[in-house]
Amino acid sequence: MVDVMLADWRFARDAARGRHPGFQAAVERVAREIAAAMQEPGCEEVVLLGHSLGAVFAVQGLALALRRDSRLLERPGAPRFALIGLGSSVLKIALHPAAEALRRDVAQLAVTPGLVWREHGSRRDALSFERAEPVATLGLAGRGPRLRGVHPRDMVDSRTWRRICWRPLRIHRQYVMGNGRRYFLDIGMIACGPLPVSSGLDPDRALDARGALGRAPAPAG
């Protein structure tokens, strides 16, 4: 585990300084995929999920896509757009003095209209920044993501929790793993379920005991 943690921090340092080979190419790819998804015929909502360091790619890719097309999220008939951070490492990099590019991108998203932006973190996740809203923490103007705390213990059954509760990396991955219990954060429902993220309706409240959709949610304004 120590090797993984050291590699993670080494990557974060290189990303903050713009030194990691392939980092910008990955951001470019994210930006292209966002632009293509927003043009997809019949698409109602585009959801961009970023777990851990993936949240950094998501933020920077979206910011790049918006610099190339400032009306990407506002064009008439465009799909709704949601950015979801799960155990995000955005602050881990953005707080580095050299991470000017990432701070610029966070500032851009903070003043972007039409963006549904959420961050999920946990006190039990040593790699997340629970309760630290990135825009305010960085001293930037604008509106940051809606923060929601996650309790991994409530996402799994008791036997699984006893097995993983002292494994920090396994807890960090729980955001993107299947739940053992019904819970408001459900990666399968976010990515593939019938509920639009922009509705603001949690899957555990919208589904009945058999898993059927109880009522059709209205998109949030």
C-alpha positions as CSV (number, residue, x, y, z in Angstrom):
1,M,0.0,0.0,0.0
2,V,2.9,2.4,0.8
3,D,4.2,2.0,-2.8
4,V,0.7,2.9,-4.2
5,M,0.4,5.9,-1.9
6,L,3.9,7.2,-2.9
7,A,3.1,6.7,-6.6
8,D,-0.2,8.6,-6.1
9,W,1.5,11.6,-4.5
10,R,4.3,11.5,-7.1
11,F,1.7,11.7,-9.8
12,A,-0.1,14.5,-8.1
13,R,3.1,16.5,-7.7
14,D,4.0,16.1,-11.4
15,A,0.5,16.9,-12.5
16,A,0.5,20.1,-10.4
17,R,3.7,21.2,-12.1
18,G,2.6,20.1,-15.6
19,R,5.4,17.6,-15.8
20,H,3.6,14.3,-16.1
21,P,3.9,12.8,-19.6
22,G,0.5,12.2,-21.1
23,F,-1.5,14.2,-18.6
24,Q,-2.4,17.0,-21.0
25,A,-3.2,14.4,-23.7
26,A,-5.7,12.7,-21.4
27,V,-7.3,16.1,-20.6
28,E,-7.6,16.8,-24.3
29,R,-9.3,13.4,-24.8
30,V,-11.8,14.2,-22.0
31,A,-12.6,17.5,-23.6
32,R,-13.2,16.0,-27.0
33,E,-15.5,13.3,-25.5
34,I,-17.5,15.9,-23.6
35,A,-18.0,17.9,-26.8
36,A,-19.0,14.8,-28.7
37,A,-21.5,13.7,-26.0
38,M,-23.2,17.1,-26.0
39,Q,-23.9,16.7,-29.7
40,E,-25.3,13.2,-29.4
41,P,-28.8,13.1,-30.9
42,G,-31.5,12.3,-28.4
43,C,-29.2,12.7,-25.4
44,E,-31.0,14.2,-22.4
45,E,-28.2,14.4,-19.8
46,V,-24.4,14.0,-19.9
47,V,-22.9,12.9,-16.6
48,L,-19.1,13.3,-16.1
49,L,-17.9,11.1,-13.2
50,G,-14.5,11.6,-11.7
51,H,-13.2,9.3,-8.9
52,S,-10.0,10.3,-7.0
53,L,-7.4,11.6,-9.4
54,G,-10.0,11.1,-12.2
55,A,-11.9,14.1,-10.8
56,V,-8.9,16.3,-11.8
57,F,-9.1,15.1,-15.3
58,A,-12.8,15.7,-15.3
59,V,-12.5,19.3,-14.0
60,Q,-9.7,20.2,-16.4
61,G,-11.3,18.4,-19.4
62,L,-14.6,20.2,-18.9
63,A,-12.9,23.6,-18.5
64,L,-11.0,23.0,-21.7
65,A,-14.2,22.0,-23.5
66,L,-15.8,25.2,-22.3
67,R,-12.9,27.4,-23.4
68,R,-13.3,25.9,-26.9
69,D,-17.1,26.4,-26.8
70,S,-18.3,28.9,-24.2
71,R,-22.0,28.0,-24.9
72,L,-21.5,24.3,-24.7
73,L,-23.9,23.8,-21.8
74,E,-26.3,26.6,-22.7
75,R,-27.1,26.0,-26.4
76,P,-30.8,25.6,-27.0
77,G,-31.7,21.9,-26.9
78,A,-28.4,20.9,-25.4
79,P,-28.4,18.0,-22.8
80,R,-28.3,18.8,-19.2
81,F,-24.8,18.4,-17.8
82,A,-23.7,17.1,-14.4
83,L,-20.1,16.9,-13.0
84,I,-19.8,14.4,-10.1
85,G,-16.6,14.1,-8.0
86,L,-16.2,11.0,-5.9
87,G,-13.4,11.0,-3.3
88,S,-12.0,13.9,-5.4
89,S,-8.3,14.7,-5.4
90,V,-8.9,18.2,-6.9
91,L,-7.8,20.0,-3.7
92,K,-4.8,17.7,-3.2
93,I,-3.4,19.1,-6.4
94,A,-5.0,22.5,-6.5
95,L,-3.5,23.5,-3.1
96,H,0.0,23.0,-4.5
97,P,1.6,26.4,-5.2
98,A,2.5,25.3,-8.7
99,A,-1.0,24.2,-9.7
100,E,-2.0,27.5,-11.3
101,A,-3.7,25.8,-14.3
102,L,-6.0,23.6,-12.1
103,R,-7.0,26.6,-9.9
104,R,-7.8,28.5,-13.1
105,D,-10.0,25.7,-14.3
106,V,-11.8,25.4,-10.9
107,A,-12.4,29.2,-11.1
108,Q,-13.9,28.8,-14.5
109,L,-16.3,26.1,-13.5
110,A,-17.4,28.2,-10.5
111,V,-18.9,30.8,-12.8
112,T,-20.2,28.5,-15.5
113,P,-24.1,28.7,-15.8
114,G,-26.1,25.5,-16.4
115,L,-23.6,23.2,-14.6
116,V,-24.8,20.7,-11.9
117,W,-21.7,20.1,-9.8
118,R,-21.5,17.7,-6.9
119,E,-18.7,16.4,-4.7
120,H,-19.0,13.3,-2.4
121,G,-16.4,12.6,0.3
122,S,-16.1,10.7,3.5
123,R,-14.5,11.0,6.9
124,R,-13.5,7.4,6.6
125,D,-11.8,8.0,3.3
126,A,-8.2,9.2,4.1
127,L,-7.8,10.3,0.4
128,S,-10.8,12.6,0.2
129,F,-11.4,16.2,1.3
130,E,-14.8,15.8,3.0
131,R,-16.5,19.1,3.9
132,A,-13.8,21.1,2.0
133,E,-15.6,23.0,-0.8
134,P,-12.9,23.6,-3.4
135,V,-14.0,27.0,-4.7
136,A,-14.2,28.5,-1.2
137,T,-11.1,26.6,0.0
138,L,-9.0,28.1,-2.8
139,G,-10.4,31.5,-2.2
140,L,-12.1,31.8,-5.6
141,A,-15.2,33.7,-6.6
142,G,-18.3,31.9,-7.8
143,R,-20.4,28.8,-6.8
144,G,-18.7,25.6,-5.8
145,P,-20.1,22.1,-5.9
146,R,-22.8,20.8,-3.6
147,L,-21.1,18.7,-1.0
148,R,-22.5,15.5,0.4
149,G,-20.9,13.2,3.0
150,V,-20.7,9.5,2.3
151,H,-20.5,6.8,5.0
152,P,-19.0,3.7,3.3
153,R,-20.2,1.5,6.3
154,D,-23.8,2.2,5.2
155,M,-23.1,1.1,1.6
156,V,-22.0,-2.5,2.4
157,D,-23.2,-5.3,4.6
158,S,-21.7,-5.8,8.1
159,R,-19.5,-8.7,7.0
160,T,-18.0,-6.7,4.2
161,W,-17.4,-3.7,6.4
162,R,-15.6,-5.8,9.0
163,R,-13.3,-7.1,6.2
164,I,-12.5,-3.6,4.7
165,C,-12.7,-1.1,7.5
166,W,-8.9,-1.1,8.1
167,R,-8.1,-1.0,4.4
168,P,-7.9,2.7,3.3
169,L,-7.5,2.1,-0.4
170,R,-10.5,-0.3,-0.4
171,I,-12.6,2.2,1.4
172,H,-11.5,4.8,-1.2
173,R,-12.8,2.6,-4.0
174,Q,-16.2,2.0,-2.5
175,Y,-17.6,5.1,-4.2
176,V,-17.3,3.2,-7.6
177,M,-18.2,-0.3,-6.4
178,G,-21.5,-2.0,-6.2
179,N,-23.4,-1.4,-2.9
180,G,-24.4,-4.1,-0.6
181,R,-27.2,-2.0,0.8
182,R,-29.6,0.6,-0.6
183,Y,-28.0,4.0,-0.3
184,F,-28.4,7.4,-1.8
185,L,-25.0,7.2,-3.6
186,D,-25.1,4.3,-6.1
187,I,-22.6,4.4,-9.0
188,G,-24.7,2.1,-11.1
189,M,-27.8,4.3,-10.8
190,I,-25.8,7.5,-11.4
191,A,-24.1,6.1,-14.5
192,C,-26.8,3.9,-16.0
193,G,-30.0,4.4,-14.0
194,P,-33.3,6.0,-15.1
195,L,-32.9,9.0,-12.8
196,P,-31.4,12.2,-14.2
197,V,-28.7,13.5,-11.8
198,S,-30.0,17.0,-12.4
199,S,-33.4,15.9,-10.8
200,G,-31.7,16.0,-7.4
201,L,-33.7,12.9,-6.4
202,D,-31.8,10.1,-4.7
203,P,-32.2,6.6,-6.0
204,D,-33.0,5.1,-2.6
205,R,-36.0,7.4,-2.3
206,A,-37.2,7.1,-5.9
207,L,-37.2,3.3,-6.1
208,D,-39.8,1.1,-4.4
209,A,-39.0,-2.0,-2.4
210,R,-38.8,-4.1,-5.7
211,G,-36.5,-1.6,-7.4
212,A,-39.1,-0.1,-9.6
213,L,-39.2,3.7,-10.3
214,G,-41.8,5.0,-8.0
215,R,-42.4,8.4,-9.6
216,A,-40.9,10.3,-12.5
217,P,-38.6,13.1,-11.2
218,A,-38.7,16.6,-12.7
219,P,-35.3,18.0,-13.7
220,A,-34.0,20.6,-11.4
221,G,-34.0,24.2,-12.6
